[in-house]
Structure formats: structure tokens, C-alpha cells
Amino acid sequence: MEMFYILNHWHWWALGALFVLGELITPCVYFVAIGIAAVLVGLVTRFMPEMAGVWQLGLFIGLTLINTGIARSIRNKRGGSTPRQKA
């Protein structure tokens, strides 16, 4: 559990950059959504550095769920690929 207490904003920004780079390699909307969540947690951690790492992870998971839900609805509105049903 000690590793969760050494997270700072640079860790989250680096994780967000990695996910955005992953989006460039595999074009789907979900990596950008996860990257945005990591950057947002980095911003919160920047202005609240005393926030415990467990709370940071909880915020990251919550924002990831929200962002992927938004990304999925945007992708479905634009007619993105969806799994085809068997006839």
C-alpha cells in the first residue's frame, strides 16, 4: 500500500500521455478517454498534493468509467463499428 502514497501529478500526466500515444497506434476512442481521466486526476493532484493515493486511484477509476461512457455514446452517434448480430 505504500506505493499509492508516492503518486504525484507527474505520474498521472505521464500515464495520460501514454494512453494518448496508445490512441495514435490503435485508433479507438477508449484510450483517449482513459488518457483524459489520467490528466484530470493529475490536475486535481497538482492542486491537492496531500490527496492520498488510494483516493487518486478511486477518482481515476470513476473518471475512466464516466469518460468511456461518454466516448461510447459519441461513437455510437457517429455510427462507429458495433458488434454484428448473427442472423
C-alpha positions as CSV (number, residue, x, y, z in Angstrom):
1,M,0.0,0.0,0.0
2,E,3.0,2.3,0.4
3,M,3.3,2.7,-3.4
4,F,0.0,4.5,-3.5
5,Y,1.3,7.3,-1.3
6,I,4.1,8.4,-3.7
7,L,1.9,9.3,-6.7
8,N,2.1,12.9,-7.8
9,H,0.8,14.9,-10.7
10,W,3.7,14.0,-13.0
11,H,2.9,10.3,-12.7
12,W,-0.7,10.9,-13.8
13,W,0.3,13.2,-16.7
14,A,2.8,10.7,-18.0
15,L,0.1,7.9,-17.8
16,G,-2.3,10.2,-19.7
17,A,0.4,10.8,-22.4
18,L,1.0,7.1,-22.7
19,F,-2.7,6.4,-23.3
20,V,-3.0,9.2,-25.8
21,L,0.0,7.7,-27.7
22,G,-1.7,4.4,-27.5
23,E,-4.7,6.0,-29.2
24,L,-2.4,7.0,-32.1
25,I,-1.3,3.4,-32.5
26,T,-4.7,1.8,-32.2
27,P,-7.5,4.2,-33.3
28,C,-10.3,3.7,-30.9
29,V,-11.9,6.2,-28.7
30,Y,-11.3,4.5,-25.4
31,F,-7.6,5.1,-25.0
32,V,-8.2,8.9,-25.3
33,A,-11.0,8.6,-22.7
34,I,-8.7,6.9,-20.2
35,G,-5.9,9.4,-21.0
36,I,-8.2,12.3,-20.3
37,A,-9.2,10.8,-17.0
38,A,-5.5,10.4,-16.0
39,V,-4.8,14.0,-17.0
40,L,-7.7,15.2,-14.9
41,V,-6.5,13.3,-11.9
42,G,-3.1,14.9,-12.5
43,L,-4.7,18.3,-12.4
44,V,-6.6,17.5,-9.2
45,T,-3.4,16.1,-7.6
46,R,-1.5,19.2,-8.7
47,F,-3.7,21.5,-6.7
48,M,-4.4,19.0,-3.9
49,P,-1.0,17.3,-3.3
50,E,-2.0,15.9,0.0
51,M,-4.6,13.6,-1.5
52,A,-3.9,10.0,-0.7
53,G,-3.0,7.7,-3.5
54,V,-6.0,5.4,-2.8
55,W,-8.3,8.4,-3.4
56,Q,-6.4,9.2,-6.5
57,L,-7.0,5.7,-7.9
58,G,-10.6,5.9,-7.0
59,L,-11.0,9.2,-8.7
60,F,-9.2,7.8,-11.8
61,I,-11.5,4.7,-11.9
62,G,-14.6,6.9,-11.6
63,L,-13.5,9.4,-14.2
64,T,-12.5,6.5,-16.5
65,L,-15.9,5.0,-16.3
66,I,-17.6,8.3,-17.0
67,N,-15.3,9.2,-19.9
68,T,-15.6,5.8,-21.5
69,G,-19.4,6.0,-21.3
70,I,-19.3,9.4,-22.9
71,A,-16.9,8.1,-25.6
72,R,-19.1,5.1,-26.3
73,S,-22.2,7.3,-26.8
74,I,-20.3,9.6,-29.1
75,R,-19.0,6.7,-31.1
76,N,-22.5,5.2,-31.4
77,K,-24.0,8.5,-32.6
78,R,-21.3,8.8,-35.3
79,G,-22.1,5.3,-36.5
80,G,-18.9,3.7,-35.2
81,S,-18.4,0.0,-35.6
82,T,-20.6,-2.2,-33.4
83,P,-20.7,-5.9,-33.0
84,R,-22.9,-7.5,-35.6
85,Q,-25.7,-9.8,-34.5
86,K,-26.0,-13.3,-36.0
87,A,-29.0,-13.7,-38.3
